Amino acid sequence: MKLKTSIFTAAIAAALAATAVQAQDNVVKLGATRYTTHSSSNGLTATPPVFPAGADAETGDATTLLLVIERSLTPNLGIELALGVPPRIKAKGTGAAAALGDELLSTKNVSPTLLLNYYFGDPANALRPYVGAGINYTKFTAIRSSLPTSKLDMSDSWGWALQAGLSYAVRKDWGLFASVARLDVKSDVDAIATIPGVPVPVEVRTTIDLKPITYSLGLWYRF
């Protein structure tokens, strides 16, 4: 992941150096985001081995508020930091683990994303499509489970981020935006839990690839 970060940082630095004299203005975006997961995992493994084959977990979706701060570098190029209120993502047991319930795992994910955007068309156009690429960092907080646990950890995640969107200027200084983004988010889960019917605590492990796609809609203000 250090290589990914270094490549993107170098690209940002080059863009800043090439366009420093052409810097335009700032844009703040505020809206709502639907965080949808399309997760897969390598299955639940346990020590001692109490799960039959097919024990797994599946994550759900969430809606949250989005805050974006963007700096225009040129009329067609901008760099943005996407933040927001961390959504709570829940995972339910599936397959042989379905009896463990709908909140086998629950967590909030703090997920700042840095993107370099390219806006098509002329700045005078009211409607401008854009595409972006960058880096996402996700940290999982407030982790809990419906099972009694003495340990419950999720590793942080670094990954690529891609987005495409539309910006519509109602006036020169404010307008509307809509975007869709694909994030690369994966986490190793390690827990020591009390499983119903099992007399001793069990260490449960899995790796969850959330494969999130976000859909955002809101307002922007330029200053």
KOLTIMAR-934489 format. One line per field, with one value per residue (C-alpha): residue number from 1; chain; x, y, z. Coordinates in nm, 3 decimals, padded with zeros to 5 digits. Example, Ala and Ser with C-alpha at 12.3 -4.5 7.8 and 13.67 -1.06 7.14 Angstrom:
% residues 2
num	c(1:2)
chaine	c(A:A)
u	c(01.230:01.367)
v	c(-00.450:-00.106)
w	c(00.780:00.714)
***
This chain:
% residues 223
num	c(1:2:3:4:5:6:7:8:9:10:11:12:13:14:15:16:17:18:19:20:21:22:23:24:25:26:27:28:29:30:31:32:33:34:35:36:37:38:39:40:41:42:43:44:45:46:47:48:49:50:51:52:53:54:55:56:57:58:59:60:61:62:63:64:65:66:67:68:69:70:71:72:73:74:75:76:77:78:79:80:81:82:83:84:85:86:87:88:89:90:91:92:93:94:95:96:97:98:99:100:101:102:103:104:105:106:107:108:109:110:111:112:113:114:115:116:117:118:119:120:121:122:123:124:125:126:127:128:129:130:131:132:133:134:135:136:137:138:139:140:141:142:143:144:145:146:147:148:149:150:151:152:153:154:155:156:157:158:159:160:161:162:163:164:165:166:167:168:169:170:171:172:173:174:175:176:177:178:179:180:181:182:183:184:185:186:187:188:189:190:191:192:193:194:195:196:197:198:199:200:201:202:203:204:205:206:207:208:209:210:211:212:213:214:215:216:217:218:219:220:221:222:223)
chaine	c(A:A:A:A:A:A:A:A:A:A:A:A:A:A:A:A:A:A:A:A:A:A:A:A:A:A:A:A:A:A:A:A:A:A:A:A:A:A:A:A:A:A:A:A:A:A:A:A:A:A:A:A:A:A:A:A:A:A:A:A:A:A:A:A:A:A:A:A:A:A:A:A:A:A:A:A:A:A:A:A:A:A:A:A:A:A:A:A:A:A:A:A:A:A:A:A:A:A:A:A:A:A:A:A:A:A:A:A:A:A:A:A:A:A:A:A:A:A:A:A:A:A:A:A:A:A:A:A:A:A:A:A:A:A:A:A:A:A:A:A:A:A:A:A:A:A:A:A:A:A:A:A:A:A:A:A:A:A:A:A:A:A:A:A:A:A:A:A:A:A:A:A:A:A:A:A:A:A:A:A:A:A:A:A:A:A:A:A:A:A:A:A:A:A:A:A:A:A:A:A:A:A:A:A:A:A:A:A:A:A:A:A:A:A:A:A:A:A:A:A:A:A:A)
u	c(00.000:00.298:00.361:-00.002:00.021:00.358:00.235:-00.078:00.112:00.361:00.076:-00.086:00.245:00.304:-00.046:00.001:00.338:00.209:-00.099:00.002:-00.026:-00.371:-00.537:-00.903:-01.117:-01.266:-01.583:-01.769:-02.019:-02.282:-02.520:-02.639:-02.461:-02.597:-02.315:-02.389:-02.175:-02.127:-01.920:-01.753:-01.535:-01.318:-01.571:-01.570:-01.297:-01.287:-01.046:-01.159:-01.331:-01.698:-01.838:-01.942:-01.857:-02.047:-02.033:-02.006:-02.110:-02.269:-02.260:-02.553:-02.595:-02.624:-02.712:-02.509:-02.416:-02.133:-01.895:-01.651:-01.386:-01.244:-00.970:-00.978:-00.632:-00.733:-01.072:-01.074:-00.878:-00.956:-00.843:-01.101:-01.114:-01.437:-01.542:-01.876:-02.056:-01.928:-02.209:-02.278:-02.235:-02.385:-02.299:-02.526:-02.440:-02.515:-02.504:-02.406:-02.366:-02.717:-02.832:-02.582:-02.813:-02.834:-02.579:-02.294:-02.075:-02.150:-01.906:-01.873:-01.626:-01.432:-01.342:-01.162:-01.095:-00.857:-00.943:-00.805:-01.098:-01.114:-01.410:-01.515:-01.627:-01.593:-01.630:-01.908:-02.120:-02.397:-02.373:-02.029:-01.955:-01.641:-01.433:-01.189:-00.937:-00.752:-00.687:-00.927:-00.839:-01.094:-01.069:-01.330:-01.451:-01.723:-01.701:-01.950:-02.126:-02.449:-02.230:-02.040:-01.678:-01.354:-01.175:-01.313:-01.073:-01.091:-00.782:-00.761:-00.786:-00.605:-00.727:-00.799:-01.108:-01.278:-01.572:-01.786:-02.031:-02.229:-02.213:-02.490:-02.448:-02.775:-02.577:-02.209:-02.146:-02.374:-02.533:-02.613:-02.404:-02.457:-02.185:-02.113:-01.789:-01.626:-01.397:-01.147:-01.213:-01.099:-01.055:-00.929:-01.165:-01.035:-01.266:-01.282:-01.649:-01.886:-02.089:-02.425:-02.391:-02.009:-01.865:-01.541:-01.463:-01.392:-01.150:-01.326:-01.145:-01.240:-01.142:-01.425:-01.398:-01.678:-01.657:-01.858:-02.025:-02.150:-02.425:-02.422:-02.650:-02.632:-02.544:-02.214:-02.099:-01.802:-01.600)
v	c(00.000:00.233:00.209:00.306:00.604:00.713:00.698:00.898:01.152:01.202:01.257:01.514:01.694:01.709:01.846:02.111:02.214:02.236:02.438:02.647:02.974:02.877:02.786:02.891:02.859:02.629:02.421:02.271:01.993:01.874:01.589:01.238:00.915:00.565:00.326:-00.011:-00.317:-00.616:-00.810:-01.145:-01.324:-01.630:-01.782:-01.799:-02.010:-02.097:-02.237:-02.486:-02.572:-02.540:-02.416:-02.660:-02.584:-02.288:-02.061:-01.705:-01.341:-01.076:-00.699:-00.462:-00.108:00.231:00.596:00.886:01.254:01.352:01.650:01.723:01.995:02.054:02.286:02.383:02.363:02.460:02.511:02.135:01.985:01.969:01.780:01.682:01.534:01.341:01.303:01.259:01.104:00.746:00.503:00.197:-00.122:-00.445:-00.803:-01.102:-01.467:-01.667:-02.033:-02.249:-01.931:-01.794:-01.892:-01.642:-01.355:-01.034:-00.839:-01.084:-00.780:-00.407:-00.121:00.242:00.307:00.634:00.662:00.977:00.964:01.182:01.217:01.398:01.502:01.596:01.811:01.793:02.094:02.466:02.627:02.843:02.533:02.478:02.098:01.938:01.566:01.465:01.159:01.107:00.863:00.847:00.676:00.564:00.497:00.319:00.278:00.069:00.205:00.132:-00.239:-00.465:-00.800:-00.954:-01.237:-01.192:-01.116:-01.062:-00.953:-00.795:-00.632:-00.519:-00.412:-00.076:-00.064:00.125:00.102:00.270:00.486:00.576:00.807:00.962:01.246:01.538:01.900:02.146:02.519:02.685:03.006:03.088:03.025:02.729:02.426:02.054:01.741:01.367:01.103:00.733:00.594:00.253:00.195:-00.078:-00.174:-00.498:-00.589:-00.882:-00.965:-01.137:-01.211:-01.426:-01.498:-01.715:-01.924:-02.064:-02.434:-02.426:-02.460:-02.266:-01.929:-01.956:-01.754:-01.654:-01.512:-01.397:-01.145:-00.931:-00.758:-00.499:-00.387:-00.071:00.146:00.485:00.696:01.064:01.362:01.715:02.083:02.259:02.610:02.785:03.059)
w	c(00.000:00.049:-00.326:-00.401:-00.169:-00.310:-00.671:-00.596:-00.382:-00.665:-00.912:-00.682:-00.631:-01.007:-01.065:-00.796:-00.933:-01.290:-01.200:-00.900:-01.091:-01.223:-00.893:-00.900:-00.588:-00.326:-00.332:-00.037:-00.103:00.145:00.080:00.153:00.067:00.033:00.127:-00.035:00.027:-00.200:00.046:00.027:00.279:00.311:00.553:00.931:01.084:01.453:01.711:01.832:01.500:01.597:01.263:00.991:00.628:00.486:00.793:00.666:00.720:00.499:00.545:00.495:00.360:00.532:00.463:00.599:00.552:00.318:00.340:00.059:00.044:-00.304:-00.428:-00.795:-00.949:-01.303:-01.472:-01.539:-01.249:-00.877:-00.569:-00.308:00.039:00.099:00.463:00.637:00.931:00.974:00.880:01.094:00.894:01.026:00.933:00.977:00.993:00.679:00.582:00.877:01.088:01.021:01.371:01.518:01.423:01.222:01.428:01.436:01.375:01.382:01.323:01.219:00.941:00.933:00.567:00.442:00.068:-00.135:-00.504:-00.807:-01.030:-01.396:-01.509:-01.871:-02.071:-02.022:-01.676:-01.822:-01.887:-01.634:-01.656:-01.623:-01.588:-01.399:-01.313:-01.028:-00.887:-00.557:-00.226:00.048:00.413:00.630:01.007:01.188:01.522:01.780:01.694:01.868:01.839:01.963:02.096:02.424:02.330:02.518:02.200:01.882:01.635:01.272:01.079:00.899:00.521:00.243:-00.115:-00.446:-00.504:-00.833:-00.892:-01.166:-01.123:-01.257:-01.138:-01.225:-01.159:-01.057:-01.011:-01.040:-00.669:-00.594:-00.753:-00.735:-00.767:-00.800:-00.795:-00.770:-00.629:-00.600:-00.301:-00.220:00.146:00.310:00.678:00.886:01.174:01.487:01.782:02.092:02.151:02.350:02.104:02.222:02.297:02.306:02.659:02.594:02.431:02.060:01.850:01.527:01.225:00.877:00.611:00.476:00.139:00.156:-00.212:-00.133:-00.395:-00.277:-00.432:-00.335:-00.398:-00.262:-00.292:-00.360:-00.279:-00.445:-00.278)
***
